[in-house]
Amino acid sequence: MTDTLTREIEVGESPQHPMRRLLRRARAWVERHPRIRFAYRFAVGVLGATVAVVGLILVPLPGPGWLIVFLGIAILGTEFPAAHRLGQWLKCALAKAVSRWKSWRASRAARTSSTSRMDASRS
């Protein structure tokens, strides 16, 4: 990832970020009320599952189908540990794939430039 993107992710994940503090306070309030906690978990489950299913339906169509699936998993991951673990695994696997793709592109560009230099020297 680029340095700018990495810095932005670190700022967003910081526990001192104002939005994180607000969400922590709201979450603590929900935890103090059992009925609301059940309704909240149910709503998160329905919303996350709906978003993930809509994403799966959109996968064969042009557009951000997989991105929507990952968003649904992230929504589910806010409440359910198994979905959170799946999201972390997907994030790691995607980072590895992007890294491999970038190194493949760099090696291919190096091969192409060396081949074109060799062709130029033959002329």
DSSP file (Angstrom, degrees, kcal/mol; ACC not computed):
  #  RESIDUE AA STRUCTURE BP1 BP2  ACC     N-H-->O    O-->H-N    N-H-->O    O-->H-N    TCO  KAPPA ALPHA  PHI   PSI    X-CA   Y-CA   Z-CA
    1    1 A M              0   0    0      0, 0.0     2,-0.1     0, 0.0    94,-0.0   0.000 360.0 360.0 360.0 158.1    0.0    0.0    0.0
    2    2 A T     >  -     0   0    0      1,-0.1     4,-2.3     4,-0.0     5,-0.2  -0.364 360.0-115.7 -75.4 160.1    1.1    3.6   -0.4
    3    3 A D  H  > S+     0   0    0      1,-0.2     4,-2.5     2,-0.2     5,-0.2   0.876 115.1  53.2 -63.9 -37.4    2.4    5.5    2.5
    4    4 A T  H  > S+     0   0    0      2,-0.2     4,-2.4     1,-0.2    -1,-0.2   0.932 110.4  46.2 -63.8 -45.7   -0.5    8.0    2.3
    5    5 A L  H  > S+     0   0    0      2,-0.2     4,-2.3     1,-0.2    -2,-0.2   0.905 112.0  51.5 -63.9 -41.3   -3.1    5.2    2.4
    6    6 A T  H  X S+     0   0    0     -4,-2.3     4,-2.3     1,-0.2    -1,-0.2   0.920 110.9  48.1 -62.0 -43.9   -1.3    3.5    5.3
    7    7 A R  H  X S+     0   0    0     -4,-2.5     4,-2.4     1,-0.2    -2,-0.2   0.911 110.7  50.9 -63.4 -41.9   -1.2    6.7    7.3
    8    8 A E  H  X S+     0   0    0     -4,-2.4     4,-2.3     1,-0.2    -1,-0.2   0.891 110.3  49.6 -63.8 -38.8   -4.9    7.3    6.6
    9    9 A I  H  X S+     0   0    0     -4,-2.3     4,-2.0     2,-0.2    -1,-0.2   0.918 110.6  50.2 -65.1 -42.9   -5.7    3.8    7.8
   10   10 A E  H  X S+     0   0    0     -4,-2.3     4,-0.6     2,-0.2    -2,-0.2   0.899 111.0  48.9 -62.9 -40.7   -3.7    4.3   11.0
   11   11 A V  H >< S+     0   0    0     -4,-2.4     3,-0.7     1,-0.2    -1,-0.2   0.919 112.6  48.4 -64.2 -43.0   -5.4    7.6   11.7
   12   12 A G  H 3< S+     0   0    0     -4,-2.3    -2,-0.2     1,-0.2    -1,-0.2   0.814 113.0  47.6 -67.2 -30.8   -8.8    6.0   11.2
   13   13 A E  H 3< S+     0   0    0     -4,-2.0    -1,-0.2    -5,-0.1    -2,-0.2   0.496  83.5 119.1 -88.9  -3.6   -8.0    3.0   13.4
   14   14 A S    X<  -     0   0    0     -3,-0.7     3,-1.6    -4,-0.6     6,-0.2  -0.401  65.1-138.8 -63.7 133.2   -6.6    5.2   16.2
   15   15 A P  T 3  S+     0   0    0      0, 0.0    -1,-0.2     0, 0.0    -4,-0.0   0.702 102.2  60.4 -66.7 -16.6   -8.6    4.8   19.5
   16   16 A Q  T 3  S+     0   0    0      4,-0.1    -2,-0.1    -5,-0.1    -5,-0.0   0.475  74.1 120.1 -88.8  -2.2   -8.4    8.6   20.0
   17   17 A H  S <> S-     0   0    0     -3,-1.6     4,-2.1     1,-0.1     3,-0.3  -0.415  71.1-127.2 -62.1 135.3  -10.2    9.3   16.8
   18   18 A P  H  > S+     0   0    0      0, 0.0     4,-2.2     0, 0.0     5,-0.2   0.852 108.0  51.9 -56.3 -37.9  -13.4   11.3   17.7
   19   19 A M  H  > S+     0   0    0      1,-0.2     4,-2.5     2,-0.2     5,-0.2   0.896 108.5  51.0 -67.7 -38.4  -15.7    8.9   15.7
   20   20 A R  H  > S+     0   0    0     -3,-0.3     4,-2.4    -6,-0.2    -1,-0.2   0.904 109.6  50.3 -64.3 -40.3  -14.2    5.9   17.6
   21   21 A R  H  X S+     0   0    0     -4,-2.1     4,-2.2     2,-0.2    -2,-0.2   0.923 111.3  48.8 -63.2 -43.4  -14.8    7.6   20.9
   22   22 A L  H  X S+     0   0    0     -4,-2.2     4,-2.4     1,-0.2    -2,-0.2   0.924 112.3  47.8 -61.4 -45.3  -18.4    8.3   20.0
   23   23 A L  H  X S+     0   0    0     -4,-2.5     4,-2.6     1,-0.2    -1,-0.2   0.869 109.5  53.5 -65.8 -36.2  -19.0    4.7   18.8
   24   24 A R  H  X S+     0   0    0     -4,-2.4     4,-2.3     2,-0.2    -1,-0.2   0.913 110.2  47.4 -64.0 -41.8  -17.4    3.4   22.0
   25   25 A R  H  X S+     0   0    0     -4,-2.2     4,-1.9     2,-0.2    -2,-0.2   0.922 113.6  47.4 -64.9 -43.1  -19.8    5.5   24.1
   26   26 A A  H  X S+     0   0    0     -4,-2.4     4,-2.2     1,-0.2    -2,-0.2   0.905 112.0  50.6 -64.3 -40.7  -22.8    4.4   22.1
   27   27 A R  H  X S+     0   0    0     -4,-2.6     4,-2.3     1,-0.2    -1,-0.2   0.894 108.3  51.9 -64.5 -40.0  -21.7    0.7   22.3
   28   28 A A  H  X S+     0   0    0     -4,-2.3     4,-1.2     2,-0.2    -1,-0.2   0.886 109.1  50.9 -63.5 -38.1  -21.3    1.0   26.1
   29   29 A W  H  X S+     0   0    0     -4,-1.9     4,-0.5     1,-0.2     3,-0.3   0.918 110.1  49.2 -65.7 -42.3  -24.9    2.4   26.3
   30   30 A V  H >< S+     0   0    0     -4,-2.2     3,-1.2     1,-0.2     7,-0.4   0.902 107.6  55.2 -63.0 -40.8  -26.2   -0.5   24.2
   31   31 A E  H 3< S+     0   0    0     -4,-2.3    -1,-0.2     1,-0.3    -2,-0.2   0.788 101.4  58.7 -64.1 -27.7  -24.4   -3.1   26.4
   32   32 A R  H 3< S+     0   0    0     -4,-1.2    -1,-0.3    -3,-0.3    -2,-0.2   0.654 101.2  60.1 -76.1 -14.4  -26.1   -1.7   29.5
   33   33 A H    <X  -     0   0    0     -3,-1.2     4,-2.6    -4,-0.5    -1,-0.2  -0.904  67.9-165.3-119.6 103.0  -29.6   -2.4   28.1
   34   34 A P  H  > S+     0   0    0      0, 0.0     4,-2.2     0, 0.0     5,-0.2   0.853  87.4  48.9 -59.3 -40.0  -30.1   -6.1   27.4
   35   35 A R  H  > S+     0   0    0      1,-0.2     4,-2.3     2,-0.2     5,-0.2   0.920 114.1  45.7 -67.8 -41.3  -33.2   -5.8   25.2
   36   36 A I  H  > S+     0   0    0      2,-0.2     4,-2.9     1,-0.2    -1,-0.2   0.885 109.8  56.0 -66.6 -37.4  -31.7   -3.1   23.1
   37   37 A R  H  X S+     0   0    0     -4,-2.6     4,-2.7    -7,-0.4     5,-0.2   0.919 108.4  47.2 -60.8 -43.8  -28.5   -5.2   22.8
   38   38 A F  H  X S+     0   0    0     -4,-2.2     4,-2.5     2,-0.2    -2,-0.2   0.937 114.3  46.5 -62.9 -46.0  -30.5   -8.1   21.4
   39   39 A A  H  X S+     0   0    0     -4,-2.3     4,-2.6     1,-0.2    -2,-0.2   0.888 112.9  50.8 -63.6 -38.7  -32.4   -5.8   19.0
   40   40 A Y  H  X S+     0   0    0     -4,-2.9     4,-2.7     2,-0.2     5,-0.2   0.937 111.7  45.9 -64.4 -47.6  -29.1   -4.2   18.0
   41   41 A R  H  X S+     0   0    0     -4,-2.7     4,-2.5     1,-0.2    -2,-0.2   0.906 113.7  50.0 -63.3 -40.7  -27.3   -7.5   17.3
   42   42 A F  H  X S+     0   0    0     -4,-2.5     4,-2.6    -5,-0.2    -2,-0.2   0.933 111.8  47.6 -62.0 -46.4  -30.4   -8.7   15.4
   43   43 A A  H  X S+     0   0    0     -4,-2.6     4,-2.8     1,-0.2     5,-0.2   0.900 112.4  49.3 -63.3 -41.5  -30.4   -5.5   13.3
   44   44 A V  H  X S+     0   0    0     -4,-2.7     4,-2.8     2,-0.2     5,-0.3   0.910 111.9  49.7 -64.1 -41.3  -26.7   -5.8   12.6
   45   45 A G  H  X S+     0   0    0     -4,-2.5     4,-2.3    -5,-0.2     5,-0.2   0.922 113.8  44.2 -63.0 -45.0  -27.0   -9.4   11.6
   46   46 A V  H  X S+     0   0    0     -4,-2.6     4,-2.4     2,-0.2    -2,-0.2   0.927 116.6  46.4 -66.6 -44.9  -29.9   -8.7    9.2
   47   47 A L  H  X S+     0   0    0     -4,-2.8     4,-2.6    -5,-0.2     5,-0.2   0.939 114.9  45.9 -63.8 -47.7  -28.2   -5.7    7.7
   48   48 A G  H  X S+     0   0    0     -4,-2.8     4,-2.4    -5,-0.2    -1,-0.2   0.915 114.5  47.4 -63.0 -43.4  -24.8   -7.4    7.3
   49   49 A A  H  X S+     0   0    0     -4,-2.3     4,-2.6    -5,-0.3    -1,-0.2   0.901 112.3  50.4 -65.2 -40.1  -26.4  -10.5    5.8
   50   50 A T  H  X S+     0   0    0     -4,-2.4     4,-2.6    -5,-0.2     5,-0.2   0.929 111.7  47.1 -63.1 -45.4  -28.5   -8.5    3.4
   51   51 A V  H  X S+     0   0    0     -4,-2.6     4,-2.3     1,-0.2    21,-0.2   0.917 113.5  48.7 -63.4 -42.8  -25.5   -6.4    2.2
   52   52 A A  H  X S+     0   0    0     -4,-2.4     4,-2.3    -5,-0.2    -2,-0.2   0.911 112.7  47.4 -64.3 -42.3  -23.5   -9.6    1.7
   53   53 A V  H  X S+     0   0    0     -4,-2.6     4,-2.2     2,-0.2    -2,-0.2   0.912 111.3  50.5 -66.6 -42.2  -26.2  -11.4   -0.2
   54   54 A V  H  X S+     0   0    0     -4,-2.6     4,-1.9     1,-0.2    -1,-0.2   0.912 110.2  51.5 -61.0 -40.8  -26.8   -8.3   -2.4
   55   55 A G  H  X S+     0   0    0     -4,-2.3     4,-0.8    13,-0.2    -2,-0.2   0.909 108.4  50.5 -61.3 -42.3  -23.1   -8.2   -3.1
   56   56 A L  H  < S+     0   0    0     -4,-2.3     3,-0.5     1,-0.2    -1,-0.2   0.872 109.3  51.2 -64.0 -35.9  -23.1  -11.9   -4.1
   57   57 A I  H  < S+     0   0    0     -4,-2.2    -1,-0.2     1,-0.2     4,-0.2   0.872 111.6  48.4 -66.7 -35.3  -26.0  -11.2   -6.4
   58   58 A L  H >< S+     0   0    0     -4,-1.9     3,-0.9     1,-0.2     7,-0.4   0.564  85.8  92.2 -82.2  -8.7  -24.0   -8.4   -8.0
   59   59 A V  T 3< S+     0   0    0     -4,-0.8     6,-0.2    -3,-0.5    -1,-0.2   0.912  87.5  45.0 -56.0 -47.7  -20.8  -10.4   -8.4
   60   60 A P  T 3  S+     0   0    0      0, 0.0    -1,-0.3     0, 0.0    -2,-0.1   0.700 104.9  77.7 -72.9 -13.4  -21.5  -11.5  -12.0
   61   61 A L  S <  S-     0   0    0     -3,-0.9     4,-0.4    -4,-0.2     2,-0.2  -0.557  98.4 -92.8 -90.4 157.2  -22.6   -8.0  -13.0
   62   62 A P  S    S+     0   0    0      0, 0.0    -1,-0.1     0, 0.0    -3,-0.0  -0.495  88.6  56.8 -67.5 136.1  -20.3   -5.2  -13.8
   63   63 A G  S    S-     0   0    0     -2,-0.2     2,-1.2    -4,-0.1     3,-0.3  -0.874 104.4 -38.2 136.2-169.3  -19.7   -3.1  -10.7
   64   64 A P  S  > S+     0   0    0      0, 0.0     4,-2.0     0, 0.0     5,-0.2  -0.278  70.4 141.2 -88.7  51.5  -18.4   -3.5   -7.1
   65   65 A G  H  > S+     0   0    0     -2,-1.2     4,-1.9    -7,-0.4    -6,-0.3   0.938  75.0  42.2 -58.8 -51.9  -20.0   -6.9   -6.3
   66   66 A W  H  > S+     0   0    0     -3,-0.3     4,-2.6     1,-0.2    -1,-0.2   0.869 111.5  56.5 -66.0 -35.3  -17.0   -8.3   -4.2
   67   67 A L  H  > S+     0   0    0      1,-0.2     4,-2.0     2,-0.2    -1,-0.2   0.901 108.0  48.0 -61.7 -39.5  -16.5   -4.9   -2.5
   68   68 A I  H  X S+     0   0    0     -4,-2.0     4,-2.2     2,-0.2   -13,-0.2   0.875 109.4  53.0 -69.2 -37.4  -20.2   -5.0   -1.3
   69   69 A V  H  X S+     0   0    0     -4,-1.9     4,-2.1   -14,-0.2    -2,-0.2   0.942 110.4  47.5 -60.7 -46.9  -19.7   -8.6   -0.1
   70   70 A F  H  X S+     0   0    0     -4,-2.6     4,-2.3     1,-0.2    -2,-0.2   0.860 109.4  53.9 -64.0 -35.3  -16.7   -7.5    1.9
   71   71 A L  H  X S+     0   0    0     -4,-2.0     4,-2.4     2,-0.2    -1,-0.2   0.911 107.6  50.6 -64.3 -41.7  -18.6   -4.6    3.3
   72   72 A G  H  X S+     0   0    0     -4,-2.2     4,-2.3     2,-0.2    -2,-0.2   0.895 110.5  49.0 -62.1 -40.1  -21.4   -7.0    4.5
   73   73 A I  H  X S+     0   0    0     -4,-2.1     4,-2.2     2,-0.2    -1,-0.2   0.889 110.1  51.8 -66.1 -38.4  -18.7   -9.2    6.2
   74   74 A A  H  X S+     0   0    0     -4,-2.3     4,-0.7     2,-0.2    -2,-0.2   0.898 109.0  50.2 -64.6 -39.6  -17.3   -6.1    7.8
   75   75 A I  H >< S+     0   0    0     -4,-2.4     3,-1.1     1,-0.2     4,-0.4   0.938 112.8  46.0 -62.8 -46.2  -20.7   -5.1    9.1
   76   76 A L  H >X S+     0   0    0     -4,-2.3     4,-2.5     1,-0.2     3,-1.5   0.856 105.0  63.7 -63.2 -33.9  -21.3   -8.6   10.5
   77   77 A G  H 3< S+     0   0    0     -4,-2.2    -1,-0.2     6,-0.3    -2,-0.2   0.668  87.5  69.9 -66.7 -16.9  -17.7   -8.4   12.0
   78   78 A T  T << S+     0   0    0     -3,-1.1    -1,-0.3    -4,-0.7    -2,-0.2   0.764 119.1  16.6 -70.6 -22.2  -18.7   -5.6   14.3
   79   79 A E  T <4 S+     0   0    0     -3,-1.5    -2,-0.2    -4,-0.4    -1,-0.1   0.652 118.8  61.0-120.3 -25.3  -20.9   -7.9   16.3
   80   80 A F     X  -     0   0    0     -4,-2.5     4,-1.9     1,-0.1     3,-0.4  -0.931  62.1-151.6-118.4 120.2  -19.9  -11.5   15.5
   81   81 A P  H  > S+     0   0    0      0, 0.0     4,-2.6     0, 0.0     5,-0.2   0.834  95.7  55.7 -58.5 -37.0  -16.4  -12.8   16.2
   82   82 A A  H  > S+     0   0    0      1,-0.2     4,-2.3     2,-0.2     5,-0.1   0.915 109.5  46.4 -64.0 -41.7  -16.4  -15.4   13.4
   83   83 A A  H  > S+     0   0    0     -3,-0.4     4,-2.4    -7,-0.2    -6,-0.3   0.859 111.2  53.3 -67.8 -34.5  -17.2  -12.7   10.8
   84   84 A H  H  X S+     0   0    0     -4,-1.9     4,-2.4    -8,-0.3    -2,-0.2   0.928 109.6  47.5 -64.8 -44.6  -14.5  -10.5   12.3
   85   85 A R  H  X S+     0   0    0     -4,-2.6     4,-2.4     2,-0.2    -2,-0.2   0.910 111.8  50.6 -62.5 -41.8  -11.9  -13.3   12.0
   86   86 A L  H  X S+     0   0    0     -4,-2.3     4,-2.6     1,-0.2    -1,-0.2   0.914 110.1  50.2 -61.2 -42.9  -13.1  -13.9    8.4
   87   87 A G  H  X S+     0   0    0     -4,-2.4     4,-2.3     2,-0.2    -2,-0.2   0.896 110.6  48.9 -62.8 -40.9  -12.7  -10.2    7.6
   88   88 A Q  H  X S+     0   0    0     -4,-2.4     4,-2.2     2,-0.2    -1,-0.2   0.903 111.8  49.2 -65.8 -40.6   -9.2  -10.1    9.1
   89   89 A W  H  X S+     0   0    0     -4,-2.4     4,-2.8     2,-0.2    -2,-0.2   0.924 111.7  48.7 -64.1 -43.9   -8.2  -13.2    7.1
   90   90 A L  H  X S+     0   0    0     -4,-2.6     4,-2.7     1,-0.2     5,-0.2   0.897 109.8  52.4 -62.3 -40.5   -9.6  -11.7    3.9
   91   91 A K  H  X S+     0   0    0     -4,-2.3     4,-2.0     2,-0.2    -1,-0.2   0.916 112.5  44.9 -61.3 -43.9   -7.8   -8.4    4.6
   92   92 A C  H  X S+     0   0    0     -4,-2.2     4,-2.2     2,-0.2    -2,-0.2   0.916 114.0  48.8 -66.6 -44.8   -4.5  -10.3    5.0
   93   93 A A  H  X S+     0   0    0     -4,-2.8     4,-2.3     1,-0.2    -2,-0.2   0.891 111.9  49.4 -64.1 -39.5   -5.0  -12.5    1.9
   94   94 A L  H  X S+     0   0    0     -4,-2.7     4,-2.5     2,-0.2    -1,-0.2   0.897 109.2  51.8 -67.2 -39.8   -5.9   -9.5   -0.2
   95   95 A A  H  X S+     0   0    0     -4,-2.0     4,-2.2    -5,-0.2    -2,-0.2   0.903 111.0  48.3 -62.8 -40.7   -2.8   -7.6    1.0
   96   96 A K  H  X S+     0   0    0     -4,-2.2     4,-2.7     2,-0.2    -2,-0.2   0.912 111.5  49.8 -65.1 -42.0   -0.6  -10.6    0.0
   97   97 A A  H  X S+     0   0    0     -4,-2.3     4,-2.4     1,-0.2    -2,-0.2   0.912 111.3  48.3 -64.1 -42.0   -2.3  -10.9   -3.4
   98   98 A V  H  X S+     0   0    0     -4,-2.5     4,-2.5     2,-0.2    -1,-0.2   0.904 111.4  50.9 -64.6 -40.5   -1.8   -7.2   -4.1
   99   99 A S  H  X S+     0   0    0     -4,-2.2     4,-2.3     2,-0.2    -2,-0.2   0.930 111.7  46.8 -62.5 -45.9    1.9   -7.5   -3.0
  100  100 A R  H  X S+     0   0    0     -4,-2.7     4,-2.4     1,-0.2    -2,-0.2   0.901 112.1  50.9 -62.5 -40.8    2.4  -10.4   -5.3
  101  101 A W  H  X S+     0   0    0     -4,-2.4     4,-2.5     2,-0.2    -2,-0.2   0.914 110.0  49.4 -63.7 -43.5    0.7   -8.6   -8.2
  102  102 A K  H  X S+     0   0    0     -4,-2.5     4,-2.3     1,-0.2    -2,-0.2   0.909 112.2  47.3 -63.7 -41.7    2.9   -5.5   -7.7
  103  103 A S  H  X S+     0   0    0     -4,-2.3     4,-2.5     2,-0.2    -1,-0.2   0.886 111.8  51.2 -68.0 -36.7    6.1   -7.6   -7.6
  104  104 A W  H  X S+     0   0    0     -4,-2.4     4,-2.4     2,-0.2    -2,-0.2   0.917 111.1  48.1 -63.3 -43.4    5.0   -9.5  -10.7
  105  105 A R  H  X S+     0   0    0     -4,-2.5     4,-2.5     2,-0.2    -2,-0.2   0.902 111.7  49.8 -63.9 -40.7    4.2   -6.2  -12.5
  106  106 A A  H  X S+     0   0    0     -4,-2.3     4,-2.2     2,-0.2    -2,-0.2   0.920 112.4  46.7 -64.9 -43.3    7.6   -4.8  -11.5
  107  107 A S  H  X S+     0   0    0     -4,-2.5     4,-2.3     2,-0.2    -2,-0.2   0.886 113.1  49.9 -66.8 -36.9    9.5   -7.9  -12.7
  108  108 A R  H  X S+     0   0    0     -4,-2.4     4,-2.5     2,-0.2    -2,-0.2   0.903 110.5  49.4 -67.3 -40.6    7.5   -7.9  -16.0
  109  109 A A  H  X S+     0   0    0     -4,-2.5     4,-2.5     2,-0.2    -2,-0.2   0.886 110.9  50.7 -65.1 -38.0    8.3   -4.2  -16.5
  110  110 A A  H  X S+     0   0    0     -4,-2.2     4,-2.2     2,-0.2    -2,-0.2   0.912 111.5  47.8 -65.8 -41.9   12.0   -4.9  -15.8
  111  111 A R  H  X S+     0   0    0     -4,-2.3     4,-2.2     2,-0.2    -2,-0.2   0.909 112.6  49.0 -63.7 -42.2   12.0   -7.7  -18.4
  112  112 A T  H  X S+     0   0    0     -4,-2.5     4,-2.5     2,-0.2    -2,-0.2   0.914 112.1  47.6 -65.0 -43.6   10.2   -5.6  -21.0
  113  113 A S  H  X S+     0   0    0     -4,-2.5     4,-1.9     1,-0.2    -1,-0.2   0.883 113.1  48.1 -68.2 -36.7   12.6   -2.7  -20.5
  114  114 A S  H  X S+     0   0    0     -4,-2.2     4,-1.9     2,-0.2    -1,-0.2   0.878 112.5  49.6 -70.4 -35.4   15.7   -5.0  -20.7
  115  115 A T  H  X S+     0   0    0     -4,-2.2     4,-2.3     2,-0.2    -2,-0.2   0.906 111.0  48.8 -66.2 -42.7   14.3   -6.7  -23.8
  116  116 A S  H  X S+     0   0    0     -4,-2.5     4,-2.0     1,-0.2    -2,-0.2   0.859 110.2  52.0 -68.5 -32.8   13.6   -3.3  -25.5
  117  117 A R  H  X S+     0   0    0     -4,-1.9     4,-2.0     2,-0.2    -1,-0.2   0.900 109.7  49.5 -65.7 -40.6   17.1   -2.1  -24.7
  118  118 A M  H  X S+     0   0    0     -4,-1.9     4,-1.3     1,-0.2    -2,-0.2   0.900 110.9  49.2 -66.1 -39.4   18.5   -5.3  -26.2
  119  119 A D  H  X S+     0   0    0     -4,-2.3     4,-1.1     1,-0.2    -1,-0.2   0.881 110.4  51.2 -65.5 -38.2   16.4   -4.7  -29.4
  120  120 A A  H  < S+     0   0    0     -4,-2.0    -1,-0.2     1,-0.2    -2,-0.2   0.866 108.3  51.3 -67.5 -36.2   17.6   -1.1  -29.6
  121  121 A S  H  < S+     0   0    0     -4,-2.0    -1,-0.2     1,-0.2    -2,-0.2   0.784 106.2  55.6 -73.2 -25.6   21.2   -2.2  -29.3
  122  122 A R  H  <        0   0    0     -4,-1.3    -1,-0.2     1,-0.2    -2,-0.2   0.796 360.0 360.0 -73.8 -28.7   20.8   -4.7  -32.2
  123  123 A S     <        0   0    0     -4,-1.1    -1,-0.2    -3,-0.2    -2,-0.2   0.483 360.0 360.0 -73.4 360.0   19.5   -2.0  -34.6
